[in-house]
Amino acid sequence: MPIHICPDCGYAYDEALGDRREGYAPGTRFEQLPDDFVCPDCAVRAKSDFLRQDQ
C-alpha cells in the first residue's frame, strides 16, 4: 500500500497503518479520506498536495 507525504512538514499517511489519532483505521485508502483533508501536523497542505510513494 502506498504512503502519501506532506511536502511541507514530512507527515506521512501510510494506508496500511491509517492514522489512529485522526480516526482513520488501518487499510483506509488515501482516496477515501475526506476531500477537505489537510495535513494534520502542519495544516498547510491540502489532500491534493500530498506526494504518493509506492512501497
Secondary structure by P-SEA (a helix, b strand, c coil): cbbbbccccccccccccccccccccccccccccccccccccccccccccbbbbcc
